[in-house]
Amino acid sequence: MRRRDIARFGYLIAAIVVLVIFLVYTNAQERKIEQRRAEALAPLIASGALDGCSYVRISRPDKDDVELLKKDGRWQVRLPDRFFPALPQDVDDFISYFDGIKPESIVSEDEAAFAKFGVDDESGVTVAFYASEEDSAPLAEFVMGKSGSDYYSIYARKMGDAKTYLIPENKSTLWNREAKLWRDTYPLRESREDFHSITIRTSDETFTLALGDDGFWAFADDPDARVNQEETVGLISRLTGLVGLNLINDEESAHGLDSPEWEFELGIGERTVTLAVSEEIEGSRFLYNSELDQVYEISSAPLQGLKTARKDYIQPEEPEDETEEAESSDTTQTEEP
């Protein structure tokens, strides 16, 4: 009996040991699975990694690259013959999308599956972010792809990585956009604080408003004349608030700009920008920006009632205070014999 009990006890101990080993192994495997899940959900790049980005290159198969360059604090898009101001909010949204981008899951760890998810060299869109245009090594570089008819089936891989990730948000309209569609539609995106002179030309007269050292606007040819500050600031606000309906690339037609109704020569920082505005044509006007060498079609509504005559900017005389007039009248009557 004793030997049999000892054998049973030994079996029990062995079973317990095996069970403990199994539990330890199971827990270790669960921890590994959880770790892999955490790695799969970790951002592809750290949030803030693109804060120093000033150059973006988007390469699409069989199409021209799109290049975005930040210069003097402003984003520009490269056109065939020059750089042109880019839509700042769209560029910011584009960079913010990739900065700290977090995948939904890993769909493959095999390079052979790149074509299946559209992230191979033949069909994927390569998006590279650089600190400057001269840098050869990017801050981050991704290949973006699409697979299937599902709008949300967007995939990405980091350059040099065999893993393909499912991305939860679709911004493909931005990385598939042509360069000309990145152009800013604002004819004059400027800060009001940078203006220091305004010359207004019409068929009747030409006059200049200049910002003095005291921060007040005055007529350049008559500094002592009082200028309506509110009207002057209002003019700047209206010009900087204009939005183009269309960017005109037709060089064959002058759109009435060979004889504009108004011209505004603007001193902005160290630059001089001239806006020529056509007469109203079927509810629209055409505006030419000399610095950008670009014609915009704009709605005529925002320019209705625009003040373009010198007399409109003369500060009206303030009426005497009625109380002072009454007191003056009483004093006069009292002094009469």
C-alpha positions in Angstrom: 0.0 0.0 0.0 2.7 2.4 0.9 4.6 2.0 -2.4 1.4 2.4 -4.3 0.6 5.6 -2.4 4.0 6.9 -3.1 3.7 6.1 -6.8 0.3 7.9 -6.9 1.8 10.8 -5.1 4.6 10.9 -7.6 2.2 10.9 -10.4 0.3 13.7 -8.8 3.4 15.8 -8.4 4.4 15.1 -12.0 1.0 16.2 -13.2 1.2 19.3 -11.2 4.6 20.1 -12.6 3.4 19.5 -16.1 0.3 21.7 -15.4 2.5 24.5 -14.1 4.8 24.3 -17.1 1.8 24.4 -19.4 0.3 27.4 -17.6 3.7 29.2 -17.7 4.0 28.5 -21.4 0.4 29.6 -22.1 0.9 32.8 -20.3 4.1 33.5 -22.1 2.4 32.9 -25.4 -0.4 35.2 -24.5 2.1 37.9 -23.5 3.8 37.4 -26.9 0.5 37.7 -28.7 -0.4 40.8 -26.8 3.0 42.3 -27.5 2.5 41.6 -31.2 -0.9 43.2 -31.1 0.6 46.3 -29.4 3.4 46.4 -32.0 0.8 46.2 -34.8 -1.2 49.1 -33.4 1.9 51.3 -32.6 2.2 54.4 -34.9 4.4 53.8 -38.0 6.3 57.0 -37.1 6.2 58.9 -33.8 3.9 61.8 -33.5 5.8 65.0 -34.2 8.4 63.3 -36.4 7.3 65.5 -39.3 7.4 68.8 -37.5 10.6 69.8 -39.3 9.3 68.8 -42.7 9.7 71.5 -45.4 9.7 69.4 -48.6 7.3 66.6 -49.7 7.6 64.5 -52.8 4.7 62.4 -54.1 5.6 59.9 -56.8 2.9 58.2 -58.7 3.4 55.4 -61.3 3.5 56.8 -64.9 2.7 60.4 -63.8 4.7 63.4 -62.9 5.9 63.8 -59.3 4.2 66.3 -57.1 6.6 68.5 -55.1 5.6 70.7 -52.1 8.2 73.1 -50.8 8.0 75.3 -47.7 9.7 78.6 -48.3 9.6 81.7 -46.1 7.0 80.0 -44.0 4.7 79.3 -46.9 4.0 76.1 -48.8 4.4 76.1 -52.6 3.8 73.5 -55.3 6.1 73.0 -58.2 4.5 73.6 -61.6 6.3 72.9 -64.9 7.7 76.4 -65.1 7.7 77.7 -61.5 6.6 77.3 -57.9 3.1 78.5 -57.1 1.5 79.0 -53.6 -0.2 75.8 -52.4 -3.4 75.5 -50.4 -1.9 75.7 -46.8 -4.7 73.9 -45.1 -4.5 70.9 -47.5 -0.8 70.6 -47.0 -1.1 70.8 -43.2 -3.9 68.1 -43.3 -1.7 65.9 -45.6 1.3 66.1 -43.2 -0.9 65.7 -40.1 -2.4 62.5 -41.6 1.0 60.8 -41.8 2.5 62.3 -38.7 2.0 59.7 -36.0 -0.1 57.5 -38.4 -1.5 54.5 -36.6 -2.4 51.4 -38.6 -5.5 49.2 -37.8 -3.6 45.9 -38.3 -0.8 44.1 -40.0 -2.2 42.3 -43.1 1.0 40.7 -44.3 4.6 40.3 -43.4 5.6 39.0 -46.9 7.0 41.1 -49.7 5.4 38.8 -52.2 2.0 40.2 -51.0 2.9 43.9 -51.9 1.1 43.6 -55.3 -2.0 42.1 -53.7 -2.4 45.2 -51.5 -1.3 47.8 -54.1 1.9 48.8 -52.3 4.4 47.4 -54.9 6.6 49.7 -57.0 4.4 49.3 -60.1 1.1 50.5 -58.6 1.9 52.1 -55.2 2.2 55.8 -54.5 5.4 56.8 -52.8 5.2 59.6 -50.3 8.5 61.0 -48.9 9.0 63.7 -46.3 12.2 65.7 -46.0 13.6 68.3 -43.7 14.8 70.2 -46.8 14.8 69.8 -50.5 18.6 69.2 -50.5 18.4 66.2 -48.1 18.9 62.8 -49.5 17.6 60.9 -46.5 13.9 61.4 -45.8 12.3 61.9 -42.4 9.8 59.2 -43.4 8.9 57.4 -46.6 5.7 55.4 -47.2 4.2 53.4 -50.1 0.4 53.8 -50.2 -1.9 51.4 -52.0 -5.5 50.5 -52.6 -7.1 47.0 -52.9 -10.7 46.1 -53.7 -13.7 48.3 -54.1 -14.1 49.1 -50.5 -13.4 52.9 -49.9 -11.6 52.1 -46.7 -9.3 49.4 -48.0 -6.2 51.6 -47.8 -2.8 50.0 -47.2 0.7 51.3 -46.4 4.2 50.0 -45.9 7.3 51.8 -44.7 10.1 51.9 -47.2 12.4 49.0 -46.5 9.9 47.1 -44.4 8.2 43.8 -45.5 5.1 44.4 -43.4 1.9 45.8 -45.0 -0.5 47.6 -42.8 -4.2 48.4 -43.1 -4.8 52.1 -42.6 -8.2 53.2 -41.0 -8.6 56.5 -42.8 -8.7 57.2 -46.5 -6.9 60.4 -47.7 -6.0 59.0 -51.1 -7.6 62.1 -52.9 -4.6 64.1 -51.6 -1.8 61.8 -52.7 -3.5 61.2 -56.0 -4.0 64.9 -56.7 -2.3 66.5 -59.7 0.1 69.4 -59.0 -2.1 72.1 -60.5 -4.9 71.1 -58.1 -2.7 71.9 -55.1 -2.6 75.6 -56.2 -4.0 78.2 -53.7 -7.3 79.7 -54.9 -6.8 82.9 -52.8 -5.5 85.7 -55.1 -3.9 87.5 -52.2 -3.2 85.4 -49.1 -1.4 88.0 -47.0 -1.4 89.3 -43.4 -2.9 92.7 -43.0 -0.1 93.7 -40.7 2.4 93.4 -43.6 0.8 96.2 -45.7 2.5 99.6 -45.7 1.3 101.3 -48.9 -1.7 101.1 -51.3 -1.8 102.9 -54.6 -5.3 103.0 -56.2 -5.5 103.6 -60.0 -8.8 104.2 -61.8 -9.6 106.0 -65.1 -10.3 109.1 -63.1 -7.4 109.4 -60.7 -4.4 107.8 -58.9 -3.6 108.3 -55.2 -1.5 106.5 -52.6 -2.1 105.7 -49.0 1.0 105.1 -46.8 1.3 103.7 -43.3 3.2 106.1 -41.1 5.6 105.4 -38.3 2.8 106.1 -35.8 0.7 103.3 -37.2 -1.8 105.5 -39.0 -2.6 105.6 -42.7 -2.1 108.9 -44.5 -2.2 110.3 -48.0 1.4 110.1 -49.4 1.1 113.5 -51.1 -0.6 115.2 -48.1 0.4 113.6 -44.8 -1.5 116.2 -42.8 -4.9 115.3 -44.4 -6.9 113.0 -42.1 -7.5 109.5 -43.6 -10.4 107.3 -42.7 -8.5 104.4 -41.0 -11.5 102.1 -40.9 -12.1 102.4 -44.7 -8.4 101.7 -45.4 -8.2 98.6 -43.2 -11.5 97.5 -44.7 -10.1 97.7 -48.2 -7.2 95.5 -47.2 -9.5 93.0 -45.6 -11.7 92.8 -48.7 -8.7 92.2 -51.0 -7.1 89.6 -48.8 -10.5 87.8 -48.4 -11.1 87.3 -52.1 -11.4 83.7 -53.2 -10.9 82.5 -56.8 -13.8 80.6 -58.5 -11.4 79.4 -61.1 -7.7 79.8 -61.9 -7.5 80.9 -65.6 -4.8 79.4 -67.7 -6.1 80.8 -71.1 -3.5 83.2 -72.3 -5.4 83.9 -75.5 -8.0 86.1 -73.9 -7.3 89.2 -71.8 -10.6 88.8 -69.9 -10.9 92.6 -69.8 -7.6 93.0 -68.0 -6.0 94.9 -70.9 -8.0 97.8 -69.6 -8.9 97.1 -66.0 -11.4 99.0 -64.0 -9.1 99.2 -61.0 -5.5 98.6 -60.2 -4.1 98.2 -56.7 -0.4 98.5 -56.2 0.4 97.1 -52.8 3.5 97.5 -50.7 3.7 94.2 -48.7 6.9 93.9 -46.7 9.7 94.3 -49.1 7.6 93.2 -52.1 5.3 95.1 -54.4 2.2 93.3 -55.7 -0.2 94.7 -58.3 -3.7 93.5 -58.6 -5.6 94.4 -61.8 -9.4 94.0 -61.6 -11.6 93.8 -64.7 -15.1 95.3 -65.1 -17.9 93.1 -64.1 -18.7 90.4 -66.7 -21.9 88.4 -66.2 -21.6 88.4 -62.4 -17.9 87.8 -62.3 -14.7 89.8 -62.5 -11.2 88.7 -63.5 -8.2 89.6 -61.3 -4.6 89.4 -62.2 -1.8 89.1 -59.6 1.5 90.5 -61.0 3.7 88.6 -58.6 2.1 85.2 -59.3 1.5 86.0 -63.0 -1.9 84.4 -62.5 -5.5 85.3 -63.6 -8.4 84.4 -61.3 -12.1 84.5 -61.9 -13.8 85.9 -58.8 -17.4 86.6 -57.9 -18.3 90.3 -58.3 -20.4 90.3 -55.1 -17.5 90.7 -52.6 -16.3 93.8 -54.5 -19.7 95.6 -54.7 -19.5 99.0 -53.2 -15.7 99.0 -53.1 -14.3 102.4 -52.3 -11.8 103.5 -55.0 -12.0 107.3 -55.0 -9.7 109.5 -53.0 -12.7 111.3 -51.4 -13.9 108.0 -50.0 -10.8 107.8 -47.8 -10.9 111.3 -46.4 -11.9 111.3 -42.7 -15.2 113.2 -42.4 -15.2 116.1 -40.0 -16.6 115.2 -36.6 -19.6 117.3 -35.6 -19.2 119.5 -32.5 -20.7 118.1 -29.3 -24.2 119.3 -28.8 -23.6 120.0 -25.2 -20.6 122.2 -26.0 -22.7 124.0 -28.6 -25.5 124.7 -26.1 -23.0 125.9 -23.5 -21.4 128.2 -26.0 -24.8 129.6 -27.0 -25.7 130.2 -23.3 -22.5 131.9 -22.7 -23.0 134.2 -25.7 -26.5 135.1 -24.5 -25.3 135.8 -21.0 -22.6 138.1 -22.2 -25.1 140.2 -24.3 -26.0 143.6 -22.6 
